[in-house]
């Protein structure tokens, strides 16, 4: 086993904490630590970390998220070991938001099946959360457009699922911590939908499948952009 940590020039005490763990923990030698003297950016750093992985399987955990089941990896890897036709597997996660006092923890999503294909990853929202994903390392690919997207997780899910099915493993085995009060800025909403459109266009060009479905998702995000612009215009001329 190896633990890949890619520190993208953080300015807090992260570097010191990681080095202390490497030196003092009995299994510190399992950690492969990289500190970038200059900031690479979110996607270049993500890609860099993925390229350092040499094991048969890759499991992801980023930001403030954390795993809650000590048998999580054992369950997921055992499934993939015994089911070679699957490219990866995932599970549900608990969503919490410490920035919103009255926020009630909830599952990431409700599912009505266990087997998923690449078509399921072509969606308006991510099919599952990054910290739940375990996949076969040999299926990693890095097309030129990967570094240009904002939703690297959704891009990764679609790249891996092009190689085989994905399986939902029962149970909530991780926590996704939202550190935001929600997207309230009209411009942020517009940028969000523009980025989704760009991602779907990359999918269309790269994979060459499910064109009609991807066009429908693009149309949805275009409508959301128009709705947001309308709200902005109406707010300007609103009579108080």
Sine and cosine of phi, psi and omega as CSV:
sin_phi,cos_phi,sin_psi,cos_psi,sin_omega,cos_omega
0.00,0.00,0.55,-0.84,0.08,-1.00
-0.69,-0.73,0.58,-0.82,0.03,-1.00
-0.91,-0.41,0.92,-0.38,-0.03,-1.00
-1.00,-0.06,0.84,-0.55,0.08,-1.00
-0.83,-0.56,0.85,-0.52,0.01,-1.00
-0.89,-0.45,0.97,-0.26,-0.06,-1.00
-1.00,-0.03,0.92,-0.39,-0.08,-1.00
-1.00,0.03,0.91,0.42,0.10,-0.99
0.86,0.51,0.71,0.70,0.01,-1.00
-0.92,0.40,0.55,-0.83,-0.06,-1.00
-0.98,-0.18,0.02,1.00,0.00,-1.00
-1.00,-0.08,-0.42,-0.91,-0.06,-1.00
-1.00,-0.05,0.21,0.98,-0.04,-1.00
-0.81,0.58,-0.72,0.70,-0.05,-1.00
-0.85,0.52,-0.72,0.69,-0.02,-1.00
-0.91,0.41,-0.64,0.77,-0.01,-1.00
-0.89,0.45,-0.71,0.70,-0.02,-1.00
-0.90,0.44,-0.69,0.72,0.00,-1.00
-0.90,0.44,-0.58,0.81,0.04,-1.00
-0.91,0.41,-0.67,0.74,0.02,-1.00
-0.90,0.44,-0.68,0.73,0.01,-1.00
-0.86,0.51,-0.65,0.76,-0.05,-1.00
-0.98,0.22,-0.59,0.81,-0.15,-0.99
-0.98,-0.17,-0.43,0.90,-0.07,-1.00
-0.98,0.20,0.65,-0.76,0.00,-1.00
-0.83,0.55,-0.48,0.88,0.00,-1.00
-0.94,-0.35,0.42,0.91,-0.01,-1.00
-0.87,0.50,-0.41,0.91,-0.02,-1.00
-0.93,0.37,-0.26,0.97,0.02,-1.00
-0.97,0.23,-0.25,0.97,-0.07,-1.00
-1.00,0.09,0.81,-0.59,0.14,-0.99
-0.96,-0.27,0.97,-0.26,-0.15,-0.99
-0.96,-0.29,0.73,-0.69,0.03,-1.00
-0.79,-0.61,0.79,-0.61,0.05,-1.00
-0.88,-0.47,0.84,-0.54,-0.01,-1.00
-1.00,-0.03,0.84,-0.54,-0.01,-1.00
-0.92,0.40,-0.49,0.87,0.06,-1.00
-0.86,-0.51,0.59,-0.81,-0.06,-1.00
-0.91,0.41,0.83,-0.56,0.03,-1.00
-1.00,0.09,-0.56,0.83,-0.14,-0.99
0.96,-0.28,0.34,-0.94,-0.13,-0.99
-0.84,0.55,-0.84,0.55,-0.08,-1.00
-0.94,0.34,-0.70,0.72,0.06,-1.00
-0.86,0.52,-0.60,0.80,0.03,-1.00
-0.93,0.36,-0.64,0.77,0.04,-1.00
-0.88,0.47,-0.72,0.69,0.01,-1.00
-0.91,0.43,-0.66,0.75,0.04,-1.00
-0.84,0.54,-0.73,0.68,-0.02,-1.00
-0.88,0.47,-0.69,0.73,0.00,-1.00
-0.88,0.47,-0.60,0.80,-0.03,-1.00
-0.94,0.34,-0.29,0.96,0.02,-1.00
-0.99,0.13,-0.23,0.97,-0.08,-1.00
-0.96,0.29,0.77,-0.64,-0.01,-1.00
-0.84,-0.54,-0.06,1.00,-0.01,-1.00
-0.98,0.22,0.15,-0.99,0.00,-1.00
-0.93,0.37,-0.56,0.83,-0.02,-1.00
-0.83,-0.56,0.41,-0.91,0.06,-1.00
-0.82,-0.57,0.74,-0.67,0.11,-0.99
-0.86,-0.51,0.62,-0.79,-0.10,-1.00
-0.92,-0.39,0.62,-0.79,0.14,-0.99
-0.42,-0.91,0.88,-0.47,-0.12,-0.99
-0.73,-0.69,0.26,-0.96,0.07,-1.00
0.87,0.50,-0.74,-0.68,-0.03,-1.00
-0.99,-0.13,0.16,0.99,0.01,-1.00
-0.96,0.28,0.36,-0.93,0.04,-1.00
-0.44,-0.90,0.45,-0.89,0.02,-1.00
-1.00,0.06,0.56,-0.83,-0.08,-1.00
-0.87,-0.49,-0.14,0.99,-0.02,-1.00
-0.91,-0.41,0.88,-0.47,-0.04,-1.00
-0.91,0.40,-0.28,0.96,0.01,-1.00
-0.97,-0.23,0.17,0.99,-0.05,-1.00
-0.79,0.62,-0.84,0.54,-0.06,-1.00
-0.90,0.43,-0.63,0.78,0.02,-1.00
-0.86,0.50,-0.70,0.71,-0.01,-1.00
-0.90,0.44,-0.71,0.70,-0.08,-1.00
-0.95,0.31,-0.67,0.74,0.00,-1.00
-0.93,0.36,-0.61,0.79,0.05,-1.00
-0.87,0.49,-0.65,0.76,0.02,-1.00
-0.89,0.45,-0.73,0.69,-0.03,-1.00
-0.92,0.39,-0.57,0.82,0.06,-1.00
-0.87,0.49,-0.61,0.79,-0.09,-1.00
-1.00,-0.08,-0.06,1.00,-0.05,-1.00
-0.67,-0.74,0.99,0.16,-0.14,-0.99
-0.91,0.41,-0.32,0.95,-0.03,-1.00
-0.97,0.22,-0.13,0.99,0.01,-1.00
-0.99,-0.11,0.68,-0.73,0.01,-1.00
-1.00,0.06,-0.41,0.91,-0.02,-1.00
-0.18,-0.98,0.08,-1.00,0.05,-1.00
-0.52,-0.85,0.31,-0.95,-0.05,-1.00
-0.50,-0.87,0.08,-1.00,0.03,-1.00
-0.59,-0.81,0.14,-0.99,0.05,-1.00
-0.97,0.24,0.39,-0.92,0.04,-1.00
-0.76,-0.65,0.35,-0.94,0.06,-1.00
-1.00,-0.07,0.78,-0.63,0.01,-1.00
-0.99,-0.14,0.81,-0.58,0.09,-1.00
-0.80,-0.60,0.44,-0.90,0.02,-1.00
-0.67,-0.74,0.98,-0.20,-0.07,-1.00
-0.97,0.23,-0.16,0.99,0.01,-1.00
-1.00,0.09,-0.25,0.97,-0.01,-1.00
-0.91,-0.40,0.95,-0.32,-0.11,-0.99
-0.82,0.58,-0.64,0.77,-0.09,-1.00
-0.99,-0.11,0.19,0.98,-0.04,-1.00
-0.93,0.36,0.79,-0.61,0.01,-1.00
-0.99,-0.13,0.82,-0.57,0.03,-1.00
-0.81,0.59,0.63,-0.77,-0.04,-1.00
-0.51,-0.86,0.39,-0.92,0.06,-1.00
-0.91,0.41,0.45,-0.89,0.02,-1.00
-0.85,0.52,-0.69,0.73,-0.04,-1.00
-0.31,-0.95,0.42,-0.91,0.14,-0.99
-0.99,-0.12,0.75,-0.67,-0.05,-1.00
-0.92,-0.40,0.56,-0.83,0.02,-1.00
-0.91,-0.42,0.19,0.98,0.06,-1.00
-0.40,-0.92,0.12,-0.99,-0.04,-1.00
-0.91,-0.41,-0.40,0.92,0.00,-1.00
-0.97,-0.23,0.69,-0.73,-0.05,-1.00
-0.70,-0.71,0.49,-0.87,0.02,-1.00
-0.88,-0.47,0.00,-1.00,0.01,-1.00
-0.85,0.52,-0.57,0.82,0.01,-1.00
-0.82,0.57,-0.62,0.78,0.00,-1.00
-0.92,0.40,-0.45,0.90,0.01,-1.00
-0.98,0.19,-0.30,0.95,0.09,-1.00
-0.99,0.11,1.00,0.09,-0.12,-0.99
-0.64,-0.77,0.20,-0.98,0.01,-1.00
-0.91,0.41,-0.62,0.79,0.01,-1.00
-0.85,-0.52,0.36,-0.93,0.00,-1.00
-0.87,0.50,0.69,-0.72,-0.02,-1.00
-0.89,0.45,-0.57,0.82,0.02,-1.00
-0.46,-0.89,0.07,-1.00,-0.04,-1.00
-1.00,-0.08,0.51,-0.86,-0.08,-1.00
-0.81,0.59,-0.67,0.74,-0.10,-0.99
-0.94,0.33,-0.05,1.00,0.01,-1.00
-0.98,-0.19,-0.10,0.99,-0.19,-0.98
-1.00,0.02,0.74,-0.67,0.18,-0.98
-0.76,-0.65,0.76,-0.65,-0.07,-1.00
-0.57,-0.82,0.21,-0.98,-0.03,-1.00
-0.98,0.20,0.83,-0.56,-0.09,-1.00
-0.87,0.49,-0.53,0.85,-0.07,-1.00
-0.93,0.38,-0.23,0.97,-0.01,-1.00
-1.00,0.00,0.00,1.00,0.02,-1.00
-0.91,0.41,0.73,-0.69,0.11,-0.99
-0.69,-0.73,0.46,-0.89,-0.03,-1.00
-0.76,-0.65,0.97,0.25,0.05,-1.00
-0.88,0.47,0.39,-0.92,-0.10,-1.00
-0.86,0.51,-0.49,0.87,-0.05,-1.00
-0.98,0.18,-0.25,0.97,-0.07,-1.00
-0.84,0.54,-0.66,0.75,-0.04,-1.00
-0.94,0.35,-0.29,0.96,-0.10,-0.99
-1.00,-0.02,-0.19,0.98,-0.08,-1.00
-1.00,0.05,0.38,-0.92,0.06,-1.00
-1.00,-0.02,-0.52,0.85,-0.03,-1.00
-0.99,-0.16,0.96,0.28,-0.04,-1.00
-0.89,0.45,-0.50,0.87,0.01,-1.00
-0.91,0.41,-0.73,0.69,0.00,-1.00
-0.90,0.44,-0.61,0.79,0.04,-1.00
-0.89,0.45,-0.69,0.72,0.01,-1.00
-0.89,0.46,-0.69,0.72,0.00,-1.00
-0.84,0.54,-0.67,0.74,-0.04,-1.00
-0.95,0.30,-0.59,0.81,0.04,-1.00
-0.90,0.44,-0.72,0.69,-0.02,-1.00
-0.93,0.36,-0.67,0.75,-0.06,-1.00
-0.95,0.32,-0.18,0.98,0.12,-0.99
-0.94,0.35,-0.29,0.96,-0.05,-1.00
-0.99,-0.13,-0.23,0.97,-0.03,-1.00
0.15,-0.99,0.08,-1.00,-0.03,-1.00
-0.94,0.34,0.31,-0.95,0.12,-0.99
-0.90,-0.44,0.56,-0.83,-0.06,-1.00
-0.85,-0.52,0.72,-0.69,0.13,-0.99
-1.00,0.10,0.86,-0.52,0.09,-1.00
-1.00,-0.06,0.77,-0.64,-0.07,-1.00
-0.89,0.45,0.56,-0.83,0.09,-1.00
0.95,-0.32,0.44,-0.90,0.11,-0.99
-0.99,-0.15,0.89,-0.46,-0.13,-0.99
-0.81,-0.58,0.25,0.97,0.03,-1.00
-0.33,-0.94,0.23,-0.97,0.02,-1.00
-0.83,-0.55,0.74,-0.67,0.12,-0.99
-0.97,-0.25,0.89,-0.46,-0.01,-1.00
-0.99,-0.14,0.93,-0.38,0.08,-1.00
-0.99,0.11,0.85,-0.53,0.01,-1.00
-0.95,-0.31,0.83,0.55,-0.02,-1.00
-0.44,-0.90,0.35,-0.94,0.01,-1.00
-1.00,-0.08,0.05,1.00,-0.01,-1.00
0.95,-0.31,0.42,-0.91,0.00,-1.00
-0.99,0.17,0.92,-0.38,-0.02,-1.00
-0.92,-0.39,-0.44,0.90,-0.01,-1.00
-0.95,0.32,0.76,-0.65,0.03,-1.00
-0.85,0.52,-0.64,0.77,-0.01,-1.00
-0.92,0.40,-0.61,0.80,0.04,-1.00
-0.90,0.44,-0.63,0.78,0.03,-1.00
-0.90,0.43,-0.69,0.73,0.01,-1.00
-0.89,0.46,-0.71,0.70,0.02,-1.00
-0.88,0.48,-0.64,0.77,0.02,-1.00
-0.85,0.53,-0.75,0.66,-0.03,-1.00
-0.94,0.34,-0.57,0.82,0.06,-1.00
-0.89,0.45,-0.65,0.76,0.02,-1.00
-0.91,0.41,-0.59,0.80,0.05,-1.00
-0.92,0.40,-0.65,0.76,0.03,-1.00
-0.88,0.48,-0.70,0.72,0.01,-1.00
-0.87,0.50,-0.67,0.74,0.01,-1.00
-0.88,0.47,-0.72,0.69,-0.02,-1.00
-0.90,0.45,-0.56,0.83,0.05,-1.00
-0.92,0.38,-0.61,0.79,0.09,-1.00
-0.88,0.47,-0.67,0.74,0.03,-1.00
-0.86,0.51,-0.71,0.70,-0.02,-1.00
-0.85,0.52,-0.73,0.69,-0.06,-1.00
-0.95,0.31,-0.61,0.79,-0.11,-0.99
-0.99,0.16,-0.73,0.68,-0.11,-0.99
-1.00,-0.01,-0.54,0.84,0.03,-1.00
0.92,0.39,0.41,0.91,0.00,-1.00
-0.76,-0.65,0.32,-0.95,0.07,-1.00
0.79,0.61,0.68,0.73,-0.06,-1.00
-0.88,0.48,-0.69,0.72,-0.01,-1.00
-0.88,0.47,-0.69,0.73,0.01,-1.00
-0.89,0.46,-0.70,0.72,0.00,-1.00
-0.91,0.40,-0.59,0.81,0.06,-1.00
-0.89,0.45,-0.59,0.81,0.03,-1.00
-0.91,0.41,-0.63,0.78,0.03,-1.00
-0.92,0.38,-0.66,0.75,0.05,-1.00
-0.87,0.49,-0.68,0.73,0.02,-1.00
-0.88,0.47,-0.64,0.77,0.03,-1.00
-0.87,0.50,-0.74,0.67,-0.04,-1.00
-0.92,0.38,-0.54,0.84,0.08,-1.00
-0.90,0.45,-0.68,0.73,0.03,-1.00
-0.88,0.47,-0.63,0.77,0.01,-1.00
-0.91,0.41,-0.58,0.81,0.06,-1.00
-0.91,0.42,-0.71,0.71,0.01,-1.00
-0.88,0.48,-0.68,0.73,0.02,-1.00
-0.87,0.49,-0.65,0.76,-0.01,-1.00
-0.93,0.37,-0.66,0.75,0.05,-1.00
-0.88,0.47,-0.66,0.75,0.02,-1.00
-0.87,0.49,-0.68,0.73,0.02,-1.00
-0.89,0.45,-0.63,0.77,0.00,-1.00
-0.90,0.43,-0.68,0.74,0.00,-1.00
-0.91,0.42,-0.71,0.71,0.00,-1.00
-0.89,0.45,-0.59,0.81,0.00,-1.00
-0.93,0.38,-0.50,0.86,0.01,-1.00
-0.92,0.38,-0.63,0.78,-0.07,-1.00
-0.99,-0.16,0.19,0.98,-0.01,-1.00
-0.92,0.40,0.74,-0.67,0.01,-1.00
-1.00,0.03,0.84,-0.55,-0.01,-1.00
-1.00,-0.05,0.00,0.00,0.00,0.00
